[in-house]
């Protein structure tokens, strides 16, 4: 997401019409008439990130709404860092709160945040998603500062041209039951892989907790058979998660 507090060089936003440095005022005037670029001094030209010798640009109003669909691929890494820090700083923390339970807690908070923003932007959700947001909100969950900081990165903003940039989730094809767990994004395939990759599938975290409760040293587990990916020829591809 773009931050309105961050002054990014306009060349990165595609608004700057670049041209060779002018040699005379007469040539500058002709070039200005041809391109429509405003070469007058402005606040942007005084910015330390402004490139000397290039014509300054006056942004034209570009009103409207543009939707972005950011994902949460970094969530698992952030959960690992948070848990490792808490385990190092608090004696016996891992004995009281297993890592799989901590991960599920953070994943619930993250998925709630995504759905909450999506709903507040006037976008459609399913009845189960709406019920989920109400239930989680009533719990008034608190999350570690690093997780909270990560979640505040999702939201809406307005870029200098005046266009509103709003958050939007891709519509999950469906939620299904498999392996005595609900909330899967469907059979793993080329169509559902982006959802498993970008959004926290809560069924994955629940299945991870069930695997830990078995008490064995082997913590690897597979997707339930009914949603495992199928390759050409009808063979089921078994992947450890």
C-alpha positions, 0 to 999 in steps of 0.5 A: 500500500502506498503511504500518504506520508511517504514522498516517493519520487514521481518517476516511480508512480509513472506521472513524470514525463521525462525529457533531456535537460533544457539548454535555453529558456526558449527551448524550455518554453517550446517543450513545455507547450508540447508536453504540458509539463509545468516547469515552475518551482514547487514544493516537490522540486525542493524535496531532497529526493527530487532529481535536479535537471528534470522538469517538475510535474503538476499532478492532474486530478485522477479521482476514482477508486482503485482496489488492491488485493495484498496478501499475507505471505509473510504472516507465518514468518512473523508468527515464528519470530514473535513466538521465538521472542516470547519463548526466549523472554518468558521462562516456561512460555512454550510449556503453557502456550504451544507454538501451534496454538499461538499461530492459530490465535494470530491467524484468527486475528489476521483473517478477521482484520482482512474481512473487517476491512473488506466489509467496511469498504462496502464489499460483499461477504458470505453469511459465515464470514460476517458471523465470524467477524462479529464473533471475533470482534466480541472477544476483543483479542489482543495480539503481540505488537509485531503482529499488530504492526503487520496488520495495520499495514492493511487498509485504505489510503489516497495517493497524491493524484486524489485517487482512493486506494482501497483494500479488497479480498479476492473472493474465496471460491468456497469453504469446505469440510475435510478431515473433521475440520471446516474452513478449507479453501477447497481442493488444492489446485492451480485455482485455489493455490493463490488463496492458500498462499495469500490468506491464512486458512484457519483449517490449516492451523487447526489441523496443525494443532490436531497433529501436535495433540497426537504427541509424537515427535513427527509433526509433519502432516498431510492435507486431508485426502479429499482435498489433496491435489490431483495430478494428471492420470488421477494420482493424488500428490501427497505433500507434507505441510 
